[in-house]
Amino acid sequence: MADAEIGIVGGSGLYEMEGFAGIEEVAVLTPFGEPSDHYVIGQLEGRKVAFLPRHGRGHRLSPHELNFRANVYGFKKLGVNWLISMSAVGSLKEELRPTDVVVPDQFYDRTKLRKDTFFGDGMAAHVSFGDPVCRSLFEVLVQAAEAAGAVVHWGGTYVNMEGPAFSTRAESNAYRRLGFDVVGMTNLTEAKLAREAEMCYATLAMVTDYDCWKQDAEEVSVETIIGILGQNACTAQNIIRLAIGKIPAQQDCACARALEKAIITRPELIPEAAKRRLEAIVGKYLE
């Protein structure tokens, strides 16, 4: 299977990456089922990159239908150590305007139905998640966004709602009172799984609207954001191209050692089925 060092998750509006050379499509089998689509692997700015449209080509999958575990595990099987995720988000602050880019450094979980861990069924692990975003990758994305000429905001909290409906006005105003910056439906789950898979993870949150709290703005709907999505997709592709060459060749951060002291189950008690299921993630710790 073709190895890739960098993974890109395309969000709403970004279903393919321009500029890939030597493209091949790869179907990856995982113990957690099928990923959202085939992975597209190729050379981008001299680096081996794997791209996956989160919602499938043609946007076939809603946030609550996504098989996050399969998506992230598939990247791990392909050899990915650096995972960049794009996400369309609603703004919860006046100064975060549509077409702006936010690179969040915190998440807040409002989901109820997500399968957001690889562990269980005989193997327990508890990764550190106080800082859910890789600082090295965070800085690369911020600098690339600035170089691309985007209006970029350093840091902030992404509140992950369940969806697929947009927020109620009461929820949107509550998020604002809590000091959150943007609201979306996908990225916290990916961040948790990426940490368990010992990947460096960061998000490009592309603002499309003001959610529904702003009384003098049009209420968020698919119709109102569709034009913004196209503009944001172009911006995201430019940022990614500029970021790829700045990503270090080797991981040199705590992300790469997230499981080193996280597995709490005694090795001799871990079922063989669990070892096989998580070989790509925990194999080096069970040798």
JOTA-V468289 format. One line per field, one symbol per residue. psi: psi as a letter, one per 30 degrees, with the letter a starting at -180 (. if undefined). A space follows every 10 residues. Layout:
# JOTA-V468289
psi: ???
This chain:
# JOTA-V468289
psi: kkkkfkkkjk akfjflklfk lhkkkkkkkl fgaklfakkk kakjhgljkk kkjeglkgif kleffkieee eeeeeeffgk fkjkkkkklk kgkefjlkfl kkjlgllkkg lfgkjgkfla hfkkkjlkge jfkkeeeeee eeeeeeffgl jkkkllkjkj leafllllee eeeeeeffgl elkagefeee eeeeeeghkk klkjjjkflh bgfjfglkkk leeffeeeee eeeeeeeeee efeeffklek khlfefgefe gfjfkkeffk keeeeeegef efeffg.
